Amino acid sequence: MSKQENKDKLRVYEYAKSLNMSSKEIITILKRLDIPVNNHMSVMENDAVSKVEQFFKDIKNNAAAKRDSAAASGGGQAKAASVSSSGNGRTPESKSQTQAGQDNSAIRSTSNNKNQSEKQVSMNNNKTTNQTKSAGVATQTRSNQSNGSSQNNSGSRPSSQGGDRQGSGRPQGQNNRPNPSGGPKRGPQNSGSRPSQGGGQGGNRPAQGGGQGGANRPQSSANRSGGDSGRPGSTQDRARRDGGGNNRGGQKRFEDGNRGGFRGGNNNRGGRGGRGGKGGQQQERREKIDNTPKKIIVRGEMTVGETAKLLHKDASEVIKKLISLGVMATINQELDMDTILLLAGDFGVEVEVKIPVEDDRFETLEENDDPADLEVRPPVVTIMGHVDHGKTTLLDTIRSTSVTAGEAGGITQHIGAYQVEINHKKITFLDTPGHEAFTAMRARGAQVTDMTIIVVAADDGVMPQTVEAINHAKAAGLPIIVAVNKIDKPGANPDKVKQELTEYELVPEEWGGDTIFVNVSAKQKLGIEELLEMILLVAEVNEYKANPNKRARGTVIEAELDKGRGPVARVLVQHGTLKIGDAFVAGNCFGRVRAMVNDKGRRLKEAGPSTPVEITGLTEVPGAGDPFMVFEDERKARSIADKRSITHRQSELNSNTRVTLDDLFNAIKEGEIKDLNVIIKGDVQGSVEALKSSLAKIEVEGVRVKIIHSGAGAITESDIILAAASNAIVIGFNVRPEAQAKLTAEQEKVDIRLHRVIYNVIEEIEQAMKGMLDPVFKESVIGHAEVRNTFKISKVGTIAGCMVTSGKISRSAEARLIRDGIVIFEGKIDSLKRFKDDAKEVAQGYECGITLDGYNDLKEGDTIEAFIMEEVKH
Ligand SMILES: Nc1nc2c(ncn2[C@@H]2O[C@H](COP(=O)(O)OP(=O)(O)OP(=O)(O)O)[C@@H](O)[C@H]2O)c(=O)[nH]1
């Protein structure tokens, strides 16, 4: 455009303001209209203003047309499309793409359209289509342009503008628009009638419009020009396709249009504006206007509105896209991650997902310490092994023999773990022995242990639980030290143990392997020091370190409600240092460390890494294996605990939805599921957890243990009531029922099982469950027959000639012979005959011959009762 004196010196920003639009939007429109503009301070000439206004008018017209067409049926649209496609069309482009014949008839154009529709569909299906469309436009445009111009030239469209226009419009047309045929003829038509408007495109578009959804944008641009040229078909089509976007004339819409429709419009205008030969540059410029981001960062679920904003899209466009993806959504609807990814992908936008770890899931938080801040910490050791191989004795012996001088005389506290010192180095032992407890912790995500001592009794050798323990330790990737115990016993054969363990890849060093074996006698206190030294050796090799100078983090080993002190948690500090007064979260509970006691009963002010301590100051009792972490203040701790308990409840609810007590009965009746409901009460949370995980592992076909309640402490009356209501049994592990609970249990006939050894509990439950599975049979009498005659036949025995008096007699049934009301015999029916033929069954009112298996003393007047055993369904 040439410069003009402008009288009023209206600047872009002023004009935008007058329309209640942003400068950016006006600039966008001006650029589309090929009106030079630099920035919001640029002066808008009258001509520019009128062109922009015309632009708005066009949009309004199109919107009106769309409204009109909305009433019309889809068929109408299709018709319009086909009409316009055959009637005109920018066929040259299409042709260039499809290589379709140039002389075309309406027929051919139609068929080509069809082909193209198909082609488009497949393109649209291609995930990259959109990207290609947007990203590839600039480059494509150029090549198209050249194609276009040459074609146009040949197609009687010398005008470079026209050529450019079409060329630039083509990329879109190419991608989407079929209109393949009709080309040459149309070219001339277009140039003749409305060259600058690219009428051919307009005509073309509708044709495609009929068939394709995915190709919208490009088409809509073309349509728009069609609309300009006043063709009803194209207008409708465009209106339909552009839909809410353009019609509403809104601001953002324009941006949306950038990538498709308006670009086409632009080109057309370009033609009008006489920017011949600059098509390529314009195209590039237009590319810049497309403000669809290349990449977005998503930090979680978002509403449609938020997503649209992030994608620099109008919400309506996003909603439309969602509909095309099969998701019906409103602007305020939350979109899940998958949908956001799908949506962005469809817009050709790359997504980087950055979901921040929330404080309330602090156990997943990974803290990377500067290696310089790390200090050596004591190793944390678990003792595992087969039942009665001496785990507890070994733990006791280690504890009693390795008390540091300063702590001697302290009152030993059971806090789930203890520390010993040897050669001025500490070792922490978890004192809930057994792999069940260990794995229960591990299952909860708690990685507490650094190494495992596998205890094997030298007089007993490798037993099933030894192997299990090895596998558990291996699964956790822990170093193993083998303590061959009870070497004091006469039958002890440590070498046999070594030999057996080679099968499990535990080869002693002296045999060329890398497993440390130590012969000990927990009872006689032999080899204990050597064992401890070996632990330190392994620790040294593995360099266990932690940063003591930060807020504490660790794991709850066990917890209980103490009558005097309230909730008490025994925790192992794993990182940082726990101090008196620290606010913290443990599991779903929170608190402030009121008092801290170590395993020797000494009050501590602070506890560093690998230190087990018992803390008070919690509001509730956390669970064994729960993570704990210190937070800046109690308020924060409380809010995190609250959030965690909500999440926990939800997940529990979800996990319980499969079987509710109500459903349980039906499920059992239908034979779908059989649950053994169990309530577990134990002395400490650690043993309860161990028992729970062991019970969960019981596998008896079709039946499973369902723990409906568990906790530390005596069996209370409320436990019994719950058990009665839920048809559950109560297992007490190292606890007794309270007096009232015992009474109620007797009244309610609730089964209480008291145990001191986990193994026994498992065995008992397993047997009970197997018992449940044994089918229960019920006798069902199916008929009676009266003996009328008897025939003795050698080799066969006595045949009773009978009349079936009730029901039926079946050969597979069992029978009892009744004489004078007394059962004389009970057994199988050997043969059942009707005349001379074998019969499967004989019904009431018929005669038959019966022989009984192993019984011949049948007499006239006897009654044979046939019965079957039916399985009683649970
Ligand atoms: N002679 C001898 N007996 C031992 C030794 N260690 C343990 N025992 C005995 O073996 C039995 C079982 O020992 P525990 O320490 O209870 O064994 P455990 O592996 O803890 O057993 P559970 O807790 O039942 O799994 C006890 O009677 C101990 O006194 C030992 O070194 N020598």
The ligand as an SDF file (V2000), in Angstrom:
LIG
                    3D

 32 34  0  0  0  0  0  0  0  0999 V2000
   22.4360  -74.6070   72.0560 N   0  0  0  0  0  0  0  0  0  0  0  0
   22.0800  -73.4630   71.5230 C   0  0  0  0  0  0  0  0  0  0  0  0
   20.8080  -73.1120   71.5500 N   0  0  0  0  0  0  0  0  0  0  0  0
   20.4730  -71.9410   71.0040 C   0  0  0  0  0  0  0  0  0  0  0  0
   21.4120  -71.0800   70.4350 C   0  0  0  0  0  0  0  0  0  0  0  0
   20.7560  -70.0010   69.9590 N   0  0  0  0  0  0  0  0  0  0  0  0
   19.4710  -70.1850   70.2720 C   0  0  0  0  0  0  0  0  0  0  0  0
   19.2850  -71.3420   70.8740 N   0  0  0  0  0  0  0  0  0  0  0  0
   18.0210  -71.8600   71.3440 C   0  0  0  0  0  0  0  0  0  0  0  0
   17.1830  -72.1160   70.2390 O   0  0  0  0  0  0  0  0  0  0  0  0
   15.8440  -71.8360   70.5860 C   0  0  0  0  0  0  0  0  0  0  0  0
   15.2700  -70.8700   69.6300 C   0  0  0  0  0  0  0  0  0  0  0  0
   15.9230  -69.6800   69.7500 O   0  0  0  0  0  0  0  0  0  0  0  0
   15.2590  -68.3020   69.3790 P   0  0  0  0  0  0  0  0  0  0  0  0
   16.2630  -67.2630   69.5720 O   0  0  0  0  0  0  0  0  0  0  0  0
   13.9630  -68.1600   70.0680 O   0  0  0  0  0  0  0  0  0  0  0  0
   15.0130  -68.5760   67.8760 O   0  0  0  0  0  0  0  0  0  0  0  0
   14.2980  -67.6430   66.8540 P   0  0  0  0  0  0  0  0  0  0  0  0
   14.9330  -67.8920   65.5540 O   0  0  0  0  0  0  0  0  0  0  0  0
   14.2740  -66.2770   67.3600 O   0  0  0  0  0  0  0  0  0  0  0  0
   12.8480  -68.2750   66.8580 O   0  0  0  0  0  0  0  0  0  0  0  0
   11.4770  -67.6210   66.4500 P   0  0  0  0  0  0  0  0  0  0  0  0
   11.3900  -66.3070   67.1380 O   0  0  0  0  0  0  0  0  0  0  0  0
   10.4850  -68.6170   66.9230 O   0  0  0  0  0  0  0  0  0  0  0  0
   11.4990  -67.5010   64.9540 O   0  0  0  0  0  0  0  0  0  0  0  0
   15.8850  -71.3370   72.0230 C   0  0  0  0  0  0  0  0  0  0  0  0
   15.5700  -72.3630   72.8960 O   0  0  0  0  0  0  0  0  0  0  0  0
   17.2960  -70.8960   72.2130 C   0  0  0  0  0  0  0  0  0  0  0  0
   17.7180  -70.9760   73.5520 O   0  0  0  0  0  0  0  0  0  0  0  0
   22.7620  -71.4820   70.4250 C   0  0  0  0  0  0  0  0  0  0  0  0
   23.6590  -70.8260   69.9500 O   0  0  0  0  0  0  0  0  0  0  0  0
   23.0460  -72.6970   70.9890 N   0  0  0  0  0  0  0  0  0  0  0  0
  1  2  1  0
  2  3  2  0
  2 32  1  0
  3  4  1  0
  4  5  2  0
  4  8  1  0
  5  6  1  0
  5 30  1  0
  6  7  2  0
  7  8  1  0
  8  9  1  0
  9 10  1  0
  9 28  1  0
 10 11  1  0
 11 12  1  0
 11 26  1  0
 12 13  1  0
 13 14  1  0
 14 15  2  0
 14 16  1  0
 14 17  1  0
 17 18  1  0
 18 19  2  0
 18 20  1  0
 18 21  1  0
 21 22  1  0
 22 23  2  0
 22 24  1  0
 22 25  1  0
 26 27  1  0
 26 28  1  0
 28 29  1  0
 30 31  2  0
 30 32  1  0
M  END
$$$$
